Amino acid sequence: METRVALISIIVSDSRSIEELNHYLHESAKYIIGRMGIPYHKKGINIISVAIDAPQNEISALSGKIGRLPGVSVKTAYSQVITPAEEGGHDETD
């Protein structure tokens, strides 16, 4: 299966959704390249960027689950980098 590099951008305005959001990210940990979170106290939001290298369906499923959380906005930007799973992406041994 092919993997694709993408950036998932998340804005959390309802802190009650953070625990479930972290649960979803933990479920996809084997695909996550890196993650950066910035609390923006002045506006009462959290801004999170997640770089991921995963099969297209995994990226879509993760984005969909995150987008259904209350007070959470999500957008995904896909790169043109697509590779066979054995060449790219993360596996359990990374």
PDB file of N, CA, C and O in Angstrom:
ATOM      1  N   MET A   1       0.833  -1.175   0.000  1.00  0.00           N
ATOM      2  CA  MET A   1       0.000   0.000   0.000  1.00  0.00           C
ATOM      3  C   MET A   1       0.885   1.248   0.000  1.00  0.00           C
ATOM      4  O   MET A   1       1.918   1.289   0.668  1.00  0.00           O
ATOM      5  N   GLU A   2       0.478   2.233  -0.735  1.00  0.00           N
ATOM      6  CA  GLU A   2       1.243   3.478  -0.813  1.00  0.00           C
ATOM      7  C   GLU A   2       0.973   4.368   0.391  1.00  0.00           C
ATOM      8  O   GLU A   2      -0.112   4.359   0.973  1.00  0.00           O
ATOM      9  N   THR A   3       2.005   5.140   0.747  1.00  0.00           N
ATOM     10  CA  THR A   3       1.835   6.133   1.806  1.00  0.00           C
ATOM     11  C   THR A   3       2.000   7.525   1.204  1.00  0.00           C
ATOM     12  O   THR A   3       2.584   7.705   0.136  1.00  0.00           O
ATOM     13  N   ARG A   4       1.471   8.482   1.922  1.00  0.00           N
ATOM     14  CA  ARG A   4       1.504   9.861   1.455  1.00  0.00           C
ATOM     15  C   ARG A   4       1.882  10.761   2.623  1.00  0.00           C
ATOM     16  O   ARG A   4       1.475  10.518   3.759  1.00  0.00           O
ATOM     17  N   VAL A   5       2.654  11.789   2.342  1.00  0.00           N
ATOM     18  CA  VAL A   5       3.029  12.763   3.357  1.00  0.00           C
ATOM     19  C   VAL A   5       1.979  13.861   3.362  1.00  0.00           C
ATOM     20  O   VAL A   5       1.593  14.374   2.312  1.00  0.00           O
ATOM     21  N   ALA A   6       1.519  14.218   4.567  1.00  0.00           N
ATOM     22  CA  ALA A   6       0.499  15.257   4.697  1.00  0.00           C
ATOM     23  C   ALA A   6       0.746  16.045   5.978  1.00  0.00           C
ATOM     24  O   ALA A   6       1.475  15.609   6.868  1.00  0.00           O
ATOM     25  N   LEU A   7       0.121  17.212   6.045  1.00  0.00           N
ATOM     26  CA  LEU A   7       0.157  18.043   7.240  1.00  0.00           C
ATOM     27  C   LEU A   7      -1.282  18.259   7.685  1.00  0.00           C
ATOM     28  O   LEU A   7      -2.101  18.789   6.935  1.00  0.00           O
ATOM     29  N   ILE A   8      -1.579  17.847   8.900  1.00  0.00           N
ATOM     30  CA  ILE A   8      -2.912  18.043   9.464  1.00  0.00           C
ATOM     31  C   ILE A   8      -2.834  19.240  10.404  1.00  0.00           C
ATOM     32  O   ILE A   8      -2.069  19.232  11.368  1.00  0.00           O
ATOM     33  N   SER A   9      -3.628  20.265  10.120  1.00  0.00           N
ATOM     34  CA  SER A   9      -3.664  21.476  10.934  1.00  0.00           C
ATOM     35  C   SER A   9      -4.942  21.458  11.765  1.00  0.00           C
ATOM     36  O   SER A   9      -6.039  21.260  11.241  1.00  0.00           O
ATOM     37  N   ILE A  10      -4.781  21.668  13.055  1.00  0.00           N
ATOM     38  CA  ILE A  10      -5.899  21.539  13.992  1.00  0.00           C
ATOM     39  C   ILE A  10      -5.979  22.782  14.868  1.00  0.00           C
ATOM     40  O   ILE A  10      -4.964  23.254  15.381  1.00  0.00           O
ATOM     41  N   ILE A  11      -7.191  23.313  15.037  1.00  0.00           N
ATOM     42  CA  ILE A  11      -7.422  24.405  15.980  1.00  0.00           C
ATOM     43  C   ILE A  11      -8.483  23.932  16.967  1.00  0.00           C
ATOM     44  O   ILE A  11      -9.590  23.552  16.586  1.00  0.00           O
ATOM     45  N   VAL A  12      -8.114  23.964  18.243  1.00  0.00           N
ATOM     46  CA  VAL A  12      -9.012  23.505  19.300  1.00  0.00           C
ATOM     47  C   VAL A  12      -9.508  24.707  20.096  1.00  0.00           C
ATOM     48  O   VAL A  12      -8.718  25.413  20.723  1.00  0.00           O
ATOM     49  N   SER A  13     -10.811  24.935  20.070  1.00  0.00           N
ATOM     50  CA  SER A  13     -11.393  26.034  20.848  1.00  0.00           C
ATOM     51  C   SER A  13     -12.174  25.525  22.060  1.00  0.00           C
ATOM     52  O   SER A  13     -12.589  26.321  22.902  1.00  0.00           O
ATOM     53  N   ASP A  14     -12.376  24.218  22.157  1.00  0.00           N
ATOM     54  CA  ASP A  14     -13.070  23.610  23.293  1.00  0.00           C
ATOM     55  C   ASP A  14     -12.116  22.625  23.953  1.00  0.00           C
ATOM     56  O   ASP A  14     -11.910  21.519  23.453  1.00  0.00           O
ATOM     57  N   SER A  15     -11.537  23.030  25.073  1.00  0.00           N
ATOM     58  CA  SER A  15     -10.518  22.201  25.726  1.00  0.00           C
ATOM     59  C   SER A  15     -11.049  20.849  26.188  1.00  0.00           C
ATOM     60  O   SER A  15     -10.258  19.950  26.473  1.00  0.00           O
ATOM     61  N   ARG A  16     -12.353  20.685  26.269  1.00  0.00           N
ATOM     62  CA  ARG A  16     -12.918  19.392  26.660  1.00  0.00           C
ATOM     63  C   ARG A  16     -12.658  18.319  25.598  1.00  0.00           C
ATOM     64  O   ARG A  16     -12.791  17.129  25.884  1.00  0.00           O
ATOM     65  N   SER A  17     -12.292  18.721  24.384  1.00  0.00           N
ATOM     66  CA  SER A  17     -12.025  17.757  23.309  1.00  0.00           C
ATOM     67  C   SER A  17     -10.571  17.306  23.254  1.00  0.00           C
ATOM     68  O   SER A  17     -10.235  16.410  22.480  1.00  0.00           O
ATOM     69  N   ILE A  18      -9.714  17.905  24.050  1.00  0.00           N
ATOM     70  CA  ILE A  18      -8.277  17.620  23.961  1.00  0.00           C
ATOM     71  C   ILE A  18      -7.940  16.167  24.303  1.00  0.00           C
ATOM     72  O   ILE A  18      -7.111  15.552  23.632  1.00  0.00           O
ATOM     73  N   GLU A  19      -8.563  15.623  25.324  1.00  0.00           N
ATOM     74  CA  GLU A  19      -8.262  14.236  25.715  1.00  0.00           C
ATOM     75  C   GLU A  19      -8.577  13.256  24.581  1.00  0.00           C
ATOM     76  O   GLU A  19      -7.778  12.370  24.279  1.00  0.00           O
ATOM     77  N   GLU A  20      -9.735  13.420  23.964  1.00  0.00           N
ATOM     78  CA  GLU A  20     -10.106  12.526  22.867  1.00  0.00           C
ATOM     79  C   GLU A  20      -9.216  12.760  21.644  1.00  0.00           C
ATOM     80  O   GLU A  20      -8.848  11.809  20.953  1.00  0.00           O
ATOM     81  N   LEU A  21      -8.871  14.015  21.378  1.00  0.00           N
ATOM     82  CA  LEU A  21      -7.949  14.335  20.283  1.00  0.00           C
ATOM     83  C   LEU A  21      -6.621  13.625  20.501  1.00  0.00           C
ATOM     84  O   LEU A  21      -6.097  12.998  19.581  1.00  0.00           O
ATOM     85  N   ASN A  22      -6.075  13.714  21.698  1.00  0.00           N
ATOM     86  CA  ASN A  22      -4.808  13.040  21.986  1.00  0.00           C
ATOM     87  C   ASN A  22      -4.930  11.526  21.841  1.00  0.00           C
ATOM     88  O   ASN A  22      -3.983  10.863  21.419  1.00  0.00           O
ATOM     89  N   HIS A  23      -6.077  10.988  22.184  1.00  0.00           N
ATOM     90  CA  HIS A  23      -6.318   9.551  22.006  1.00  0.00           C
ATOM     91  C   HIS A  23      -6.230   9.180  20.520  1.00  0.00           C
ATOM     92  O   HIS A  23      -5.578   8.199  20.163  1.00  0.00           O
ATOM     93  N   TYR A  24      -6.886   9.964  19.654  1.00  0.00           N
ATOM     94  CA  TYR A  24      -6.838   9.695  18.209  1.00  0.00           C
ATOM     95  C   TYR A  24      -5.411   9.792  17.677  1.00  0.00           C
ATOM     96  O   TYR A  24      -4.987   8.964  16.871  1.00  0.00           O
ATOM     97  N   LEU A  25      -4.675  10.802  18.128  1.00  0.00           N
ATOM     98  CA  LEU A  25      -3.287  10.956  17.674  1.00  0.00           C
ATOM     99  C   LEU A  25      -2.435   9.785  18.165  1.00  0.00           C
ATOM    100  O   LEU A  25      -1.571   9.298  17.436  1.00  0.00           O
ATOM    101  N   HIS A  26      -2.671   9.342  19.376  1.00  0.00           N
ATOM    102  CA  HIS A  26      -1.927   8.199  19.906  1.00  0.00           C
ATOM    103  C   HIS A  26      -2.206   6.933  19.087  1.00  0.00           C
ATOM    104  O   HIS A  26      -1.295   6.141  18.844  1.00  0.00           O
ATOM    105  N   GLU A  27      -3.451   6.741  18.665  1.00  0.00           N
ATOM    106  CA  GLU A  27      -3.804   5.586  17.835  1.00  0.00           C
ATOM    107  C   GLU A  27      -3.038   5.583  16.512  1.00  0.00           C
ATOM    108  O   GLU A  27      -2.764   4.519  15.955  1.00  0.00           O
ATOM    109  N   SER A  28      -2.693   6.770  16.008  1.00  0.00           N
ATOM    110  CA  SER A  28      -1.989   6.899  14.725  1.00  0.00           C
ATOM    111  C   SER A  28      -0.497   7.173  14.903  1.00  0.00           C
ATOM    112  O   SER A  28       0.178   7.566  13.951  1.00  0.00           O
ATOM    113  N   ALA A  29       0.013   6.973  16.093  1.00  0.00           N
ATOM    114  CA  ALA A  29       1.399   7.335  16.416  1.00  0.00           C
ATOM    115  C   ALA A  29       2.426   6.721  15.467  1.00  0.00           C
ATOM    116  O   ALA A  29       3.447   7.345  15.177  1.00  0.00           O
ATOM    117  N   LYS A  30       2.170   5.507  14.982  1.00  0.00           N
ATOM    118  CA  LYS A  30       3.175   4.855  14.126  1.00  0.00           C
ATOM    119  C   LYS A  30       3.356   5.577  12.790  1.00  0.00           C
ATOM    120  O   LYS A  30       4.354   5.359  12.103  1.00  0.00           O
ATOM    121  N   TYR A  31       2.401   6.433  12.415  1.00  0.00           N
ATOM    122  CA  TYR A  31       2.498   7.173  11.158  1.00  0.00           C
ATOM    123  C   TYR A  31       2.971   8.623  11.346  1.00  0.00           C
ATOM    124  O   TYR A  31       3.353   9.280  10.378  1.00  0.00           O
ATOM    125  N   ILE A  32       2.945   9.111  12.563  1.00  0.00           N
ATOM    126  CA  ILE A  32       3.236  10.523  12.802  1.00  0.00           C
ATOM    127  C   ILE A  32       4.737  10.776  12.747  1.00  0.00           C
ATOM    128  O   ILE A  32       5.519  10.133  13.447  1.00  0.00           O
ATOM    129  N   ILE A  33       5.120  11.724  11.902  1.00  0.00           N
ATOM    130  CA  ILE A  33       6.520  12.130  11.759  1.00  0.00           C
ATOM    131  C   ILE A  33       6.882  13.079  12.896  1.00  0.00           C
ATOM    132  O   ILE A  33       7.935  12.946  13.519  1.00  0.00           O
ATOM    133  N   GLY A  34       6.001  14.031  13.154  1.00  0.00           N
ATOM    134  CA  GLY A  34       6.233  15.014  14.205  1.00  0.00           C
ATOM    135  C   GLY A  34       4.967  15.798  14.477  1.00  0.00           C
ATOM    136  O   GLY A  34       4.020  15.800  13.691  1.00  0.00           O
ATOM    137  N   ARG A  35       4.987  16.463  15.616  1.00  0.00           N
ATOM    138  CA  ARG A  35       3.794  17.190  16.054  1.00  0.00           C
ATOM    139  C   ARG A  35       4.238  18.431  16.809  1.00  0.00           C
ATOM    140  O   ARG A  35       5.202  18.388  17.573  1.00  0.00           O
ATOM    141  N   MET A  36       3.535  19.539  16.596  1.00  0.00           N
ATOM    142  CA  MET A  36       3.839  20.772  17.307  1.00  0.00           C
ATOM    143  C   MET A  36       2.533  21.371  17.809  1.00  0.00           C
ATOM    144  O   MET A  36       1.582  21.522  17.043  1.00  0.00           O
ATOM    145  N   GLY A  37       2.484  21.706  19.071  1.00  0.00           N
ATOM    146  CA  GLY A  37       1.298  22.324  19.646  1.00  0.00           C
ATOM    147  C   GLY A  37       1.645  23.681  20.228  1.00  0.00           C
ATOM    148  O   GLY A  37       2.658  23.836  20.909  1.00  0.00           O
ATOM    149  N   ILE A  38       0.804  24.657  19.957  1.00  0.00           N
ATOM    150  CA  ILE A  38       1.024  26.009  20.453  1.00  0.00           C
ATOM    151  C   ILE A  38      -0.243  26.484  21.164  1.00  0.00           C
ATOM    152  O   ILE A  38      -1.279  26.665  20.525  1.00  0.00           O
ATOM    153  N   PRO A  39      -0.167  26.687  22.485  1.00  0.00           N
ATOM    154  CA  PRO A  39      -1.321  27.261  23.160  1.00  0.00           C
ATOM    155  C   PRO A  39      -1.352  28.764  22.896  1.00  0.00           C
ATOM    156  O   PRO A  39      -0.344  29.447  23.077  1.00  0.00           O
ATOM    157  N   TYR A  40      -2.489  29.275  22.477  1.00  0.00           N
ATOM    158  CA  TYR A  40      -2.645  30.715  22.224  1.00  0.00           C
ATOM    159  C   TYR A  40      -3.599  31.233  23.287  1.00  0.00           C
ATOM    160  O   TYR A  40      -4.802  31.359  23.059  1.00  0.00           O
ATOM    161  N   HIS A  41      -3.037  31.532  24.458  1.00  0.00           N
ATOM    162  CA  HIS A  41      -3.832  31.907  25.624  1.00  0.00           C
ATOM    163  C   HIS A  41      -4.687  33.146  25.397  1.00  0.00           C
ATOM    164  O   HIS A  41      -5.809  33.234  25.896  1.00  0.00           O
ATOM    165  N   LYS A  42      -4.159  34.092  24.652  1.00  0.00           N
ATOM    166  CA  LYS A  42      -4.878  35.343  24.404  1.00  0.00           C
ATOM    167  C   LYS A  42      -6.246  35.083  23.755  1.00  0.00           C
ATOM    168  O   LYS A  42      -7.219  35.776  24.051  1.00  0.00           O
ATOM    169  N   LYS A  43      -6.312  34.090  22.879  1.00  0.00           N
ATOM    170  CA  LYS A  43      -7.558  33.754  22.175  1.00  0.00           C
ATOM    171  C   LYS A  43      -8.259  32.528  22.765  1.00  0.00           C
ATOM    172  O   LYS A  43      -9.364  32.183  22.348  1.00  0.00           O
ATOM    173  N   GLY A  44      -7.622  31.876  23.727  1.00  0.00           N
ATOM    174  CA  GLY A  44      -8.223  30.707  24.353  1.00  0.00           C
ATOM    175  C   GLY A  44      -8.309  29.491  23.451  1.00  0.00           C
ATOM    176  O   GLY A  44      -9.247  28.701  23.554  1.00  0.00           O
ATOM    177  N   ILE A  45      -7.320  29.336  22.556  1.00  0.00           N
ATOM    178  CA  ILE A  45      -7.303  28.202  21.631  1.00  0.00           C
ATOM    179  C   ILE A  45      -5.949  27.505  21.672  1.00  0.00           C
ATOM    180  O   ILE A  45      -4.971  28.030  22.205  1.00  0.00           O
ATOM    181  N   ASN A  46      -5.921  26.320  21.101  1.00  0.00           N
ATOM    182  CA  ASN A  46      -4.674  25.580  20.901  1.00  0.00           C
ATOM    183  C   ASN A  46      -4.523  25.312  19.410  1.00  0.00           C
ATOM    184  O   ASN A  46      -5.476  24.916  18.739  1.00  0.00           O
ATOM    185  N   ILE A  47      -3.328  25.531  18.905  1.00  0.00           N
ATOM    186  CA  ILE A  47      -3.029  25.321  17.483  1.00  0.00           C
ATOM    187  C   ILE A  47      -2.060  24.144  17.406  1.00  0.00           C
ATOM    188  O   ILE A  47      -1.008  24.152  18.045  1.00  0.00           O
ATOM    189  N   ILE A  48      -2.422  23.140  16.625  1.00  0.00           N
ATOM    190  CA  ILE A  48      -1.620  21.923  16.540  1.00  0.00           C
ATOM    191  C   ILE A  48      -1.357  21.588  15.071  1.00  0.00           C
ATOM    192  O   ILE A  48      -2.267  21.627  14.242  1.00  0.00           O
ATOM    193  N   SER A  49      -0.108  21.261  14.763  1.00  0.00           N
ATOM    194  CA  SER A  49       0.265  20.785  13.432  1.00  0.00           C
ATOM    195  C   SER A  49       0.821  19.376  13.579  1.00  0.00           C
ATOM    196  O   SER A  49       1.656  19.109  14.443  1.00  0.00           O
ATOM    197  N   VAL A  50       0.348  18.482  12.725  1.00  0.00           N
ATOM    198  CA  VAL A  50       0.807  17.090  12.762  1.00  0.00           C
ATOM    199  C   VAL A  50       1.299  16.717  11.365  1.00  0.00           C
ATOM    200  O   VAL A  50       0.534  16.736  10.402  1.00  0.00           O
ATOM    201  N   ALA A  51       2.587  16.378  11.267  1.00  0.00           N
ATOM    202  CA  ALA A  51       3.149  15.870  10.016  1.00  0.00           C
ATOM    203  C   ALA A  51       3.002  14.349  10.049  1.00  0.00           C
ATOM    204  O   ALA A  51       3.342  13.705  11.042  1.00  0.00           O
ATOM    205  N   ILE A  52       2.494  13.787   8.958  1.00  0.00           N
ATOM    206  CA  ILE A  52       2.164  12.356   8.940  1.00  0.00           C
ATOM    207  C   ILE A  52       2.559  11.737   7.596  1.00  0.00           C
ATOM    208  O   ILE A  52       2.462  12.383   6.552  1.00  0.00           O
ATOM    209  N   ASP A  53       2.996  10.502   7.636  1.00  0.00           N
ATOM    210  CA  ASP A  53       3.309   9.726   6.439  1.00  0.00           C
ATOM    211  C   ASP A  53       2.554   8.409   6.583  1.00  0.00           C
ATOM    212  O   ASP A  53       2.993   7.510   7.301  1.00  0.00           O
ATOM    213  N   ALA A  54       1.418   8.300   5.897  1.00  0.00           N
ATOM    214  CA  ALA A  54       0.517   7.169   6.108  1.00  0.00           C
ATOM    215  C   ALA A  54      -0.256   6.868   4.839  1.00  0.00           C
ATOM    216  O   ALA A  54      -0.260   7.672   3.907  1.00  0.00           O
ATOM    217  N   PRO A  55      -0.912   5.714   4.793  1.00  0.00           N
ATOM    218  CA  PRO A  55      -1.820   5.445   3.674  1.00  0.00           C
ATOM    219  C   PRO A  55      -2.930   6.503   3.644  1.00  0.00           C
ATOM    220  O   PRO A  55      -3.360   7.003   4.684  1.00  0.00           O
ATOM    221  N   GLN A  56      -3.377   6.826   2.445  1.00  0.00           N
ATOM    222  CA  GLN A  56      -4.402   7.856   2.249  1.00  0.00           C
ATOM    223  C   GLN A  56      -5.627   7.619   3.139  1.00  0.00           C
ATOM    224  O   GLN A  56      -6.154   8.560   3.732  1.00  0.00           O
ATOM    225  N   ASN A  57      -6.072   6.383   3.231  1.00  0.00           N
ATOM    226  CA  ASN A  57      -7.274   6.102   4.032  1.00  0.00           C
ATOM    227  C   ASN A  57      -7.049   6.358   5.516  1.00  0.00           C
ATOM    228  O   ASN A  57      -7.981   6.760   6.212  1.00  0.00           O
ATOM    229  N   GLU A  58      -5.840   6.138   6.017  1.00  0.00           N
ATOM    230  CA  GLU A  58      -5.519   6.415   7.423  1.00  0.00           C
ATOM    231  C   GLU A  58      -5.549   7.915   7.703  1.00  0.00           C
ATOM    232  O   GLU A  58      -6.066   8.356   8.729  1.00  0.00           O
ATOM    233  N   ILE A  59      -4.988   8.691   6.776  1.00  0.00           N
ATOM    234  CA  ILE A  59      -4.977  10.146   6.935  1.00  0.00           C
ATOM    235  C   ILE A  59      -6.405  10.679   6.923  1.00  0.00           C
ATOM    236  O   ILE A  59      -6.774  11.498   7.764  1.00  0.00           O
ATOM    237  N   SER A  60      -7.197  10.220   5.979  1.00  0.00           N
ATOM    238  CA  SER A  60      -8.591  10.664   5.876  1.00  0.00           C
ATOM    239  C   SER A  60      -9.397  10.271   7.107  1.00  0.00           C
ATOM    240  O   SER A  60     -10.186  11.067   7.617  1.00  0.00           O
ATOM    241  N   ALA A  61      -9.200   9.052   7.582  1.00  0.00           N
ATOM    242  CA  ALA A  61      -9.935   8.590   8.763  1.00  0.00           C
ATOM    243  C   ALA A  61      -9.565   9.412   9.994  1.00  0.00           C
ATOM    244  O   ALA A  61     -10.441   9.801  10.766  1.00  0.00           O
ATOM    245  N   LEU A  62      -8.285   9.674  10.179  1.00  0.00           N
ATOM    246  CA  LEU A  62      -7.837  10.473  11.324  1.00  0.00           C
ATOM    247  C   LEU A  62      -8.403  11.882  11.246  1.00  0.00           C
ATOM    248  O   LEU A  62      -8.934  12.392  12.233  1.00  0.00           O
ATOM    249  N   SER A  63      -8.294  12.513  10.090  1.00  0.00           N
ATOM    250  CA  SER A  63      -8.826  13.871   9.911  1.00  0.00           C
ATOM    251  C   SER A  63     -10.328  13.911  10.161  1.00  0.00           C
ATOM    252  O   SER A  63     -10.830  14.852  10.776  1.00  0.00           O
ATOM    253  N   GLY A  64     -11.042  12.903   9.691  1.00  0.00           N
ATOM    254  CA  GLY A  64     -12.487  12.841   9.885  1.00  0.00           C
ATOM    255  C   GLY A  64     -12.872  12.720  11.351  1.00  0.00           C
ATOM    256  O   GLY A  64     -13.786  13.399  11.817  1.00  0.00           O
ATOM    257  N   LYS A  65     -12.168  11.845  12.083  1.00  0.00           N
ATOM    258  CA  LYS A  65     -12.459  11.673  13.510  1.00  0.00           C
ATOM    259  C   LYS A  65     -12.183  12.961  14.276  1.00  0.00           C
ATOM    260  O   LYS A  65     -12.969  13.366  15.133  1.00  0.00           O
ATOM    261  N   ILE A  66     -11.062  13.597  13.960  1.00  0.00           N
ATOM    262  CA  ILE A  66     -10.708  14.847  14.633  1.00  0.00           C
ATOM    263  C   ILE A  66     -11.736  15.933  14.320  1.00  0.00           C
ATOM    264  O   ILE A  66     -12.143  16.681  15.209  1.00  0.00           O
ATOM    265  N   GLY A  67     -12.150  16.017  13.069  1.00  0.00           N
ATOM    266  CA  GLY A  67     -13.099  17.046  12.647  1.00  0.00           C
ATOM    267  C   GLY A  67     -14.474  16.914  13.272  1.00  0.00           C
ATOM    268  O   GLY A  67     -15.231  17.884  13.307  1.00  0.00           O
ATOM    269  N   ARG A  68     -14.808  15.740  13.765  1.00  0.00           N
ATOM    270  CA  ARG A  68     -16.110  15.536  14.411  1.00  0.00           C
ATOM    271  C   ARG A  68     -16.109  15.896  15.896  1.00  0.00           C
ATOM    272  O   ARG A  68     -17.160  15.895  16.538  1.00  0.00           O
ATOM    273  N   LEU A  69     -14.950  16.200  16.433  1.00  0.00           N
ATOM    274  CA  LEU A  69     -14.884  16.586  17.845  1.00  0.00           C
ATOM    275  C   LEU A  69     -15.475  17.984  18.038  1.00  0.00           C
ATOM    276  O   LEU A  69     -15.255  18.863  17.204  1.00  0.00           O
ATOM    277  N   PRO A  70     -16.215  18.200  19.117  1.00  0.00           N
ATOM    278  CA  PRO A  70     -16.787  19.526  19.373  1.00  0.00           C
ATOM    279  C   PRO A  70     -15.701  20.581  19.594  1.00  0.00           C
ATOM    280  O   PRO A  70     -14.743  20.350  20.332  1.00  0.00           O
ATOM    281  N   GLY A  71     -15.857  21.721  18.959  1.00  0.00           N
ATOM    282  CA  GLY A  71     -14.914  22.815  19.145  1.00  0.00           C
ATOM    283  C   GLY A  71     -13.557  22.591  18.510  1.00  0.00           C
ATOM    284  O   GLY A  71     -12.563  23.180  18.936  1.00  0.00           O
ATOM    285  N   VAL A  72     -13.508  21.740  17.489  1.00  0.00           N
ATOM    286  CA  VAL A  72     -12.239  21.441  16.816  1.00  0.00           C
ATOM    287  C   VAL A  72     -12.411  21.644  15.312  1.00  0.00           C
ATOM    288  O   VAL A  72     -13.354  21.136  14.707  1.00  0.00           O
ATOM    289  N   SER A  73     -11.482  22.397  14.722  1.00  0.00           N
ATOM    290  CA  SER A  73     -11.436  22.584  13.268  1.00  0.00           C
ATOM    291  C   SER A  73     -10.191  21.891  12.745  1.00  0.00           C
ATOM    292  O   SER A  73      -9.140  21.923  13.383  1.00  0.00           O
ATOM    293  N   VAL A  74     -10.311  21.260  11.576  1.00  0.00           N
ATOM    294  CA  VAL A  74      -9.169  20.534  11.022  1.00  0.00           C
ATOM    295  C   VAL A  74      -9.126  20.723   9.505  1.00  0.00           C
ATOM    296  O   VAL A  74     -10.161  20.733   8.838  1.00  0.00           O
ATOM    297  N   LYS A  75      -7.928  20.871   8.984  1.00  0.00           N
ATOM    298  CA  LYS A  75      -7.688  20.923   7.538  1.00  0.00           C
ATOM    299  C   LYS A  75      -6.444  20.088   7.264  1.00  0.00           C
ATOM    300  O   LYS A  75      -5.504  20.072   8.058  1.00  0.00           O
ATOM    301  N   THR A  76      -6.451  19.398   6.135  1.00  0.00           N
ATOM    302  CA  THR A  76      -5.320  18.558   5.771  1.00  0.00           C
ATOM    303  C   THR A  76      -4.770  18.989   4.429  1.00  0.00           C
ATOM    304  O   THR A  76      -5.509  19.138   3.456  1.00  0.00           O
ATOM    305  N   ALA A  77      -3.457  19.187   4.390  1.00  0.00           N
ATOM    306  CA  ALA A  77      -2.758  19.516   3.148  1.00  0.00           C
ATOM    307  C   ALA A  77      -1.908  18.305   2.761  1.00  0.00           C
ATOM    308  O   ALA A  77      -1.113  17.810   3.560  1.00  0.00           O
ATOM    309  N   TYR A  78      -2.087  17.841   1.534  1.00  0.00           N
ATOM    310  CA  TYR A  78      -1.380  16.652   1.054  1.00  0.00           C
ATOM    311  C   TYR A  78      -0.218  17.062   0.160  1.00  0.00           C
ATOM    312  O   TYR A  78      -0.344  17.956  -0.678  1.00  0.00           O
ATOM    313  N   SER A  79       0.922  16.391   0.353  1.00  0.00           N
ATOM    314  CA  SER A  79       2.063  16.628  -0.525  1.00  0.00           C
ATOM    315  C   SER A  79       1.916  15.773  -1.779  1.00  0.00           C
ATOM    316  O   SER A  79       1.029  14.924  -1.865  1.00  0.00           O
ATOM    317  N   GLN A  80       2.774  16.003  -2.724  1.00  0.00           N
ATOM    318  CA  GLN A  80       2.812  15.181  -3.924  1.00  0.00           C
ATOM    319  C   GLN A  80       3.688  13.946  -3.722  1.00  0.00           C
ATOM    320  O   GLN A  80       3.845  13.138  -4.637  1.00  0.00           O
ATOM    321  N   VAL A  81       4.258  13.799  -2.528  1.00  0.00           N
ATOM    322  CA  VAL A  81       5.159  12.686  -2.228  1.00  0.00           C
ATOM    323  C   VAL A  81       4.337  11.449  -1.860  1.00  0.00           C
ATOM    324  O   VAL A  81       3.728  11.381  -0.792  1.00  0.00           O
ATOM    325  N   ILE A  82       4.336  10.479  -2.768  1.00  0.00           N
ATOM    326  CA  ILE A  82       3.641   9.216  -2.561  1.00  0.00           C
ATOM    327  C   ILE A  82       4.660   8.100  -2.808  1.00  0.00           C
ATOM    328  O   ILE A  82       5.316   8.074  -3.849  1.00  0.00           O
ATOM    329  N   THR A  83       4.787   7.185  -1.852  1.00  0.00           N
ATOM    330  CA  THR A  83       5.773   6.121  -1.984  1.00  0.00           C
ATOM    331  C   THR A  83       5.166   4.780  -1.604  1.00  0.00           C
ATOM    332  O   THR A  83       4.212   4.730  -0.828  1.00  0.00           O
ATOM    333  N   PRO A  84       5.709   3.695  -2.141  1.00  0.00           N
ATOM    334  CA  PRO A  84       5.265   2.378  -1.680  1.00  0.00           C
ATOM    335  C   PRO A  84       5.544   2.252  -0.188  1.00  0.00           C
ATOM    336  O   PRO A  84       6.549   2.780   0.287  1.00  0.00           O
ATOM    337  N   ALA A  85       4.710   1.589   0.541  1.00  0.00           N
ATOM    338  CA  ALA A  85       4.798   1.511   2.006  1.00  0.00           C
ATOM    339  C   ALA A  85       6.156   0.996   2.476  1.00  0.00           C
ATOM    340  O   ALA A  85       6.663   1.458   3.498  1.00  0.00           O
ATOM    341  N   GLU A  86       6.755   0.046   1.750  1.00  0.00           N
ATOM    342  CA  GLU A  86       8.044  -0.478   2.196  1.00  0.00           C
ATOM    343  C   GLU A  86       9.183   0.521   2.051  1.00  0.00           C
ATOM    344  O   GLU A  86      10.202   0.388   2.730  1.00  0.00           O
ATOM    345  N   GLU A  87       9.035   1.529   1.174  1.00  0.00           N
ATOM    346  CA  GLU A  87      10.075   2.551   1.006  1.00  0.00           C
ATOM    347  C   GLU A  87       9.843   3.741   1.924  1.00  0.00           C
ATOM    348  O   GLU A  87      10.806   4.327   2.419  1.00  0.00           O
ATOM    349  N   GLY A  88       8.614   4.106   2.158  1.00  0.00           N
ATOM    350  CA  GLY A  88       8.293   5.301   2.946  1.00  0.00           C
ATOM    351  C   GLY A  88       7.382   4.948   4.080  1.00  0.00           C
ATOM    352  O   GLY A  88       7.030   3.788   4.292  1.00  0.00           O
ATOM    353  N   GLY A  89       7.010   5.968   4.802  1.00  0.00           N
ATOM    354  CA  GLY A  89       6.097   5.743   5.925  1.00  0.00           C
ATOM    355  C   GLY A  89       6.833   5.138   7.090  1.00  0.00           C
ATOM    356  O   GLY A  89       7.989   4.730   6.979  1.00  0.00           O
ATOM    357  N   HIS A  90       6.164   5.087   8.179  1.00  0.00           N
ATOM    358  CA  HIS A  90       6.744   4.524   9.388  1.00  0.00           C
ATOM    359  C   HIS A  90       6.121   3.174   9.641  1.00  0.00           C
ATOM    360  O   HIS A  90       4.945   2.946   9.358  1.00  0.00           O
ATOM    361  N   ASP A  91       6.924   2.290  10.174  1.00  0.00           N
ATOM    362  CA  ASP A  91       6.365   1.029  10.598  1.00  0.00           C
ATOM    363  C   ASP A  91       6.654   0.867  12.084  1.00  0.00           C
ATOM    364  O   ASP A  91       7.228   1.759  12.708  1.00  0.00           O
ATOM    365  N   GLU A  92       6.270  -0.234  12.636  1.00  0.00           N
ATOM    366  CA  GLU A  92       6.383  -0.447  14.071  1.00  0.00           C
ATOM    367  C   GLU A  92       7.837  -0.430  14.561  1.00  0.00           C
ATOM    368  O   GLU A  92       8.072  -0.263  15.758  1.00  0.00           O
ATOM    369  N   THR A  93       8.820  -0.599  13.659  1.00  0.00           N
ATOM    370  CA  THR A  93      10.219  -0.658  14.089  1.00  0.00           C
ATOM    371  C   THR A  93      10.910   0.688  14.077  1.00  0.00           C
ATOM    372  O   THR A  93      12.039   0.790  14.557  1.00  0.00           O
ATOM    373  N   ASP A  94      10.279   1.729  13.546  1.00  0.00           N
ATOM    374  CA  ASP A  94      10.907   3.058  13.500  1.00  0.00           C
ATOM    375  C   ASP A  94      11.040   3.656  14.879  1.00  0.00           C
ATOM    376  O   ASP A  94      11.546   4.769  15.023  1.00  0.00           O
TER     377      ASP A  94
END
